[in-house]
Amino acid sequence: MSALAEQLVAWIVRATGEPGARVTGLRPLAGGASRESWAFDLVRADGRTQRLVLRRDPAGRTLQGSRREEFLILRAAGAAGVPVPAVHWCEEDASILGSPFFVMDFVPGETLARRLLRDAEYAPARAALPEQLAAALVRIHGMDVGDPALAFLAAPADGISPAAAELARWVDIYRVATPDPHPAIELALRWLAARVPAAPPARRLVHGDFRIGNVIFGPEGLRAVLDWELTRIGDPMEDLGWLCVKAWRFGSPHPVAGVGDYAELADAYEAASGIAVDVDVVRWWEVLGTMKWGIMCMGQANTHLSGVARSHELAAIGRRVCENEHDLFLALEGRW
């Protein structure tokens, strides 16, 4: 048994008060440029086996959000009917496993978008996902933002629209991320500033990173929504716009996550929520999301090049800056 497995099972025994448990098959899961996920089997003293996932920050790195907050969001999302892995235990003491962590159910399935868009076995999923993704977003946006357990969620200051707040935030991030000129970004900033949407009728919980790659799917479609560390309170149309960013289509001609069209998403969302979708607002958030992804790629590249975290994955993401600038010009021209 590895040292990590020994430390993990010792902690679980203390947390549950059930001696005799064993951890087997501990292995890292692929994907994720920031957090670590490890799958394992918890074999209890009576022989029952539970497939679980350890979710933790990489040792020695401070990242946005916390595992306690993600744990609480997942628990609230599950109670609201959002398809998510059930969460079990959370530990903030970094001395246990080297960084804070929580344990959740293992949900079998696939996360690679290229398999979803290419493989014949996922043809039923491609047909079902536009409606399923919309339905999941409706449940997310319907979560109680007044829940005391979620009081830590960030929200724009009173009197400031979520769109204006997000644009200002990403301007600041961009100015810090790179001293080099990026004409596509500068042009996008002007376009966005001239078209900032008004505040929505109601602020709602926003997932913040709702896209293919952050969901688990099977041949039948959506199984679970993952990666809640960017969740906050804002404009629900942000999630719809982010889902449509060209980077998440992987060459598919369909603008909604590579599996659907704008009208399908809007109709399904309206049918499930009773809330009208303003396509111009969704487009604004899509342009912002396209620009945001480019800035994020710059940041990932800087993390690698500066030596903070040497990673082939981060370096590869950094190489997408030019590709993103091309996508951004297309978005500004309305050529999706």
Helices and strands as residue ranges (DSSP letters): H 3-16, E 22-28, E 36-43, E 49-56, H 67-79, E 87-91, H 94-97, E 101-105, H 113-118, G 120-122, H 123-141, G 148-150, H 162-177, H 183-193, E 204-206, E 215-218, E 221-225, E 232-234, H 237-243, G 246-248, H 262-273, H 279-305, H 312-318, H 321-332
